[in-house]
């Protein structure tokens, strides 16, 4: 890199990290003020609160990174344009594409760090943050769904009419196993209770019904002659009991609060959990797919917003850098609006997540390409 590249890159990265720190400080003060009553109500000490914010602030930093990159780009480039540095650089024979190089290098550094942090590091710290919020900041969770159907395997279906997460008890339990689309075994119980000592489920007033079908050839005769047909003989075996232990693939964790559960999952864990939800035929898989694709699209968002930021602020404005910074904030607000809108569509199942997450990038990429034609060379 040349001296001017190092100069731009240093200003760009230092401004980015400075803006991130300022935003985190402001957000921390606001959040602390809003939650102080709950901290006091739960008799939390300074160590517990500090530990929470050590997990909370990295998560917020990951959320604001793309927009912060855009603001930092607009600020640095607008300041350079205001001091006629951009004109001097372009007048010396440097092309606008070459002028973009240090910004893209900075964007690559930030995108790489952001992908690693959001993909693996921050989700691990989010596990503690989410546990803290569920214990101290959120209302107690009660599982209130009825007629619960779960496909625990490709040929095994589970059913409960209700489940009480306080007592870890399910009611009107049924487990059905199929072979070649034919019911071969059915286990029922009035109650199913999780045994915290054995880490198994305990069945109360259970019954298991096993069905076997034996096919025997039977000779039939009609007007056209002798015809062979199959006649099925069904054998049923029934066993009953009062109490019995059983091992199932599900645990009480399946019925805990799923409040922003995806925030505490790494990319690998998200992929595994999405596959599990699909295999069970569960609803709500869209929000996990949205989160997964968002983490992959975020690095590209950083490049697009950096490119747009340079284009917006490279021309010297009579109104000064304030006008360009204001325009940058307006565009960043518009991007957030588009992102939230299409994310909502994807989570509601209106559009495929892998498409909705990328639409804001595509739209703003096209806008940046159009704006690039009119940028001063």
C-alpha positions in Angstrom: 0.0 0.0 0.0 1.1 3.6 -0.7 1.3 6.3 1.9 -2.1 7.7 1.0 -3.7 4.2 1.4 -2.3 3.9 4.9 -3.5 7.4 5.7 -7.1 6.7 4.6 -7.1 3.2 6.1 -5.9 4.5 9.5 -8.5 7.2 9.6 -11.3 4.9 8.4 -10.6 2.1 11.0 -9.9 4.5 13.9 -13.2 6.4 13.1 -15.1 3.2 12.9 -13.9 1.9 16.3 -14.4 5.3 17.9 -18.0 5.5 16.7 -18.6 1.9 17.8 -17.3 2.8 21.3 -19.4 6.0 21.5 -22.5 4.1 20.5 -21.9 1.3 22.9 -21.4 3.8 25.7 -24.6 5.6 24.9 -26.6 2.4 24.6 -25.1 1.1 27.8 -26.2 4.2 29.8 -29.7 4.1 28.3 -30.1 0.4 28.9 -28.7 0.6 32.5 -31.2 3.4 33.3 -34.2 1.5 31.9 -33.3 -1.7 33.8 -32.1 -0.3 37.1 -35.4 -1.0 38.8 -35.3 -4.7 37.8 -31.7 -5.0 39.0 -32.7 -3.5 42.3 -35.8 -5.7 42.6 -33.8 -8.8 42.1 -31.0 -7.7 44.5 -28.3 -8.0 41.9 -24.8 -6.9 42.8 -22.3 -5.0 40.7 -20.5 -8.1 39.6 -23.6 -9.7 38.1 -24.6 -6.5 36.3 -21.1 -6.0 35.0 -21.0 -9.6 33.8 -24.3 -9.1 31.9 -23.0 -6.0 30.1 -19.8 -7.8 29.1 -22.1 -10.1 27.2 -24.6 -7.5 26.1 -22.3 -4.9 24.6 -20.6 -7.3 22.1 -24.0 -8.4 20.9 -25.1 -4.8 20.3 -21.7 -4.0 18.7 -22.4 -6.8 16.2 -25.8 -5.5 15.4 -24.7 -1.9 14.7 -21.5 -2.8 12.8 -22.8 -2.4 9.2 -24.5 1.0 9.9 -21.4 2.2 11.9 -19.2 1.3 8.9 -21.4 3.4 6.7 -21.3 6.4 9.1 -17.6 6.1 9.5 -17.1 6.0 5.7 -19.3 9.1 5.1 -17.6 11.0 7.9 -14.0 10.3 6.8 -14.6 10.8 3.1 -16.7 13.9 3.6 -14.0 15.4 5.8 -11.4 14.7 3.1 -13.7 16.2 0.4 -14.3 19.2 2.6 -10.5 19.8 2.8 -10.2 19.2 -1.0 -8.1 16.1 -0.3 -10.3 14.0 -2.6 -9.9 16.5 -5.5 -6.1 16.6 -4.9 -5.9 12.8 -5.0 -8.0 12.5 -8.2 -6.2 15.4 -9.9 -2.8 13.6 -9.3 -3.9 10.8 -11.7 -5.4 8.4 -9.2 -8.6 6.8 -10.5 -11.7 6.7 -8.4 -11.5 2.9 -8.4 -8.0 3.1 -7.0 -9.2 5.7 -4.5 -11.7 3.1 -3.2 -9.0 0.5 -2.5 -8.1 1.5 1.1 -11.8 1.8 2.0 -12.4 -1.7 0.7 -9.4 -3.0 2.6 -10.8 -1.6 5.8 -14.2 -3.0 4.9 -12.6 -6.4 4.4 -11.0 -6.3 7.8 -14.2 -5.3 9.5 -16.3 -7.8 7.5 -13.9 -10.6 8.5 -14.0 -9.7 12.2 -17.7 -9.2 12.1 -18.3 -12.6 10.5 -16.2 -14.4 13.0 -17.6 -12.5 16.0 -21.3 -12.9 14.9 -20.8 -16.4 13.7 -19.1 -18.0 16.7 -17.8 -15.7 19.5 -20.8 -13.5 20.3 -23.3 -16.5 20.2 -21.4 -18.2 22.9 -21.5 -15.1 25.1 -25.2 -14.6 24.2 -26.0 -17.9 26.0 -25.2 -16.3 29.3 -26.9 -13.0 28.3 -30.1 -14.8 27.4 -30.1 -16.9 30.6 -29.6 -13.7 32.6 -32.5 -11.9 30.8 -34.9 -14.9 31.2 -34.1 -15.2 34.9 -34.1 -11.5 36.0 -35.5 -9.3 33.3 -38.4 -11.2 31.6 -41.6 -12.4 33.1 -41.7 -16.1 34.1 -42.3 -18.3 31.1 -45.3 -20.6 30.9 -45.6 -23.2 28.1 -49.2 -22.7 27.0 -49.4 -24.6 23.7 -52.0 -27.3 23.3 -52.2 -30.4 21.1 -48.4 -30.7 20.7 -47.3 -32.8 17.8 -43.6 -33.6 17.3 -42.0 -35.9 14.8 -39.2 -37.4 16.8 -38.0 -39.6 14.0 -38.9 -40.3 10.4 -41.4 -43.0 11.5 -42.2 -42.0 15.1 -44.7 -39.3 16.1 -45.2 -37.9 19.6 -48.3 -36.2 20.9 -49.3 -34.5 24.2 -52.5 -32.6 24.8 -50.8 -30.1 27.2 -47.4 -29.7 29.0 -46.6 -27.9 32.3 -43.1 -26.6 32.2 -43.2 -25.7 35.9 -43.7 -29.4 37.0 -42.1 -30.8 33.8 -45.2 -32.9 33.2 -47.0 -33.8 30.0 -50.6 -35.0 29.8 -52.4 -37.5 27.5 -49.1 -38.7 26.0 -49.0 -40.8 22.8 -46.1 -42.2 20.9 -46.8 -43.9 17.6 -44.3 -45.9 15.5 -45.0 -46.7 11.8 -43.5 -49.2 9.3 -44.3 -48.6 5.6 -47.0 -46.2 6.6 -48.6 -48.8 8.8 -49.1 -48.3 12.6 -47.2 -51.1 14.4 -46.8 -49.8 17.9 -48.7 -47.2 20.0 -47.7 -46.2 23.5 -50.1 -44.1 25.6 -49.9 -42.7 29.1 -52.1 -40.4 31.2 -49.0 -38.5 32.4 -45.4 -38.3 31.5 -43.0 -36.7 34.1 -39.3 -35.8 33.8 -37.2 -37.5 36.4 -34.4 -35.0 37.3 -32.4 -37.7 39.0 -32.4 -40.4 36.3 -32.7 -37.9 33.5 -35.4 -39.9 32.0 -39.2 -39.7 31.5 -41.5 -41.6 33.8 -44.8 -42.9 32.4 -47.9 -43.0 34.6 -50.8 -45.3 33.8 -49.3 -46.4 30.5 -50.4 -48.9 27.8 -48.5 -50.2 24.9 -50.3 -51.8 21.9 -48.3 -53.7 19.3 -49.9 -54.7 16.0 -48.7 -57.4 13.7 -50.3 -58.3 10.4 -49.9 -61.9 9.0 -50.9 -62.3 5.4 -52.2 -65.8 4.3 -53.1 -66.7 0.7 -56.8 -67.7 0.3 -58.2 -69.4 -2.7 -61.3 -67.8 -4.2 -63.4 -69.1 -7.1 -65.6 -67.0 -9.4 -67.2 -67.4 -12.8 -63.9 -66.8 -14.6 -62.0 -69.4 -12.7 -59.7 -69.8 -9.7 -58.1 -66.6 -8.3 -55.7 -66.2 -5.4 -56.0 -63.3 -3.0 -54.4 -62.1 0.3 -56.3 -62.0 3.5 -54.8 -60.2 6.4 -54.9 -61.6 10.0 -54.1 -58.9 12.6 -52.5 -59.9 15.9 -52.6 -57.3 18.7 -50.5 -57.5 21.8 -51.4 -55.2 24.7 -49.3 -54.4 27.8 -50.3 -52.2 30.7 -48.6 -50.8 33.8 -48.7 -48.1 36.4 -45.2 -46.6 36.3 -42.4 -47.1 33.9 -39.2 -45.2 32.8 -38.5 -44.5 29.2 -35.9 -42.6 27.2 -37.1 -40.2 24.5 -35.1 -38.0 22.1 -36.8 -34.9 23.5 -36.1 -33.3 26.9 -37.7 -30.5 28.9 -35.5 -28.1 27.1 -37.8 -28.5 24.1 -40.5 -26.8 26.1 -38.5 -23.9 27.5 -38.8 -20.3 26.3 -37.5 -19.8 22.8 -36.9 -16.1 23.4 -34.3 -15.1 20.8 -32.9 -18.6 21.0 -31.1 -18.1 17.7 -28.9 -15.4 19.3 -27.2 -18.1 21.4 -26.4 -20.4 18.5 -23.2 -20.4 16.4 -23.5 -20.9 12.6 -22.8 -24.7 13.0 -25.5 -25.0 15.8 -28.0 -23.0 13.6 -27.5 -25.4 10.7 -28.0 -28.5 13.0 -31.0 -27.0 14.7 -32.7 -26.0 11.4 -32.2 -29.6 10.2 -33.7 -30.9 13.4 -36.8 -28.6 13.1 -37.3 -29.7 9.5 -37.1 -33.4 10.3 -39.7 -32.9 13.0 -41.9 -30.8 10.8 -41.9 -28.0 13.4 -43.2 -24.5 12.8 -41.0 -21.4 13.3 -38.0 -22.7 11.4 -38.1 -19.5 9.3 -36.7 -17.2 12.0 -33.7 -19.5 12.4 -33.1 -19.6 8.6 -33.4 -15.8 8.6 -30.7 -15.5 11.3 -28.4 -17.9 9.5 -28.7 -16.1 6.1 -28.3 -12.7 7.8 -25.0 -13.7 9.2 -23.8 -14.7 5.8 -25.1 -11.6 4.1 -23.8 -9.2 6.7 -20.2 -9.1 5.4 -21.5 -8.2 1.9 -23.7 -5.5 3.5 -20.5 -3.9 4.9 -18.9 -3.7 1.4 -22.0 -2.3 -0.2 -22.5 0.4 2.5 -18.8 1.3 2.3 -19.1 1.7 -1.4 -22.2 3.8 -1.1 -20.7 5.9 1.7 -17.7 6.9 -0.5 -19.9 7.8 -3.4 -22.3 9.9 -1.2 -19.5 11.9 0.4 -16.7 12.1 -2.2 -18.0 15.3 -3.8 -17.4 18.6 -1.9 -20.6 20.1 -0.8 -21.4 23.8 -0.4 -23.3 23.0 2.8 -20.2 21.4 4.3 -19.8 17.9 5.6 -23.0 18.2 7.8 -25.2 17.8 4.7 -23.4 14.7 3.6 -23.4 13.1 7.0 -27.1 13.9 7.2 -27.6 12.2 3.9 -25.6 9.3 5.1 -27.9 8.9 8.2 -31.0 9.1 5.9 -29.7 6.3 3.7 -28.7 4.2 6.7 -32.2 4.6 8.1 -33.7 3.6 4.8 -31.5 0.5 4.7 -32.6 -0.5 8.2 -36.2 0.0 7.2 -35.8 -2.3 4.2 -33.9 -4.9 6.2 -36.5 -5.0 9.0 -39.4 -5.1 6.5 -38.1 -8.0 4.5 -36.9 -9.8 7.6 -40.5 -9.7 8.9 -41.8 -11.0 5.6 -39.3 -14.0 5.8 -40.2 -14.8 9.5 -43.9 -14.8 8.6 -43.2 -17.2 5.8 -44.3 -14.7 3.1 -41.0 -15.0 1.2 -38.1 -17.4 1.3 -35.5 -16.4 3.9 -32.6 -16.9 1.6 -34.1 -14.4 -0.8 -35.6 -11.8 1.7 -32.3 -11.3 3.6 -30.4 -10.5 0.4 -33.0 -8.1 -1.1 -31.8 -5.0 0.8 -28.2 -5.8 -0.4 -29.4 -6.2 -4.0 -31.5 -3.0 -3.9 -28.7 -0.8 -2.4 -26.1 -2.5 -4.6 -28.1 -1.4 -7.7 -28.6 2.1 -6.2 -24.8 2.3 -5.5 -24.1 1.3 -9.1 -26.4 4.0 -10.5 -24.8 6.6 -8.2 -21.3 5.6 -9.2 -22.0 6.9 -12.8 -22.4 10.4 -11.5 -19.5 10.5 -9.0 -16.7 13.0 -9.8 -13.7 11.4 -11.5 
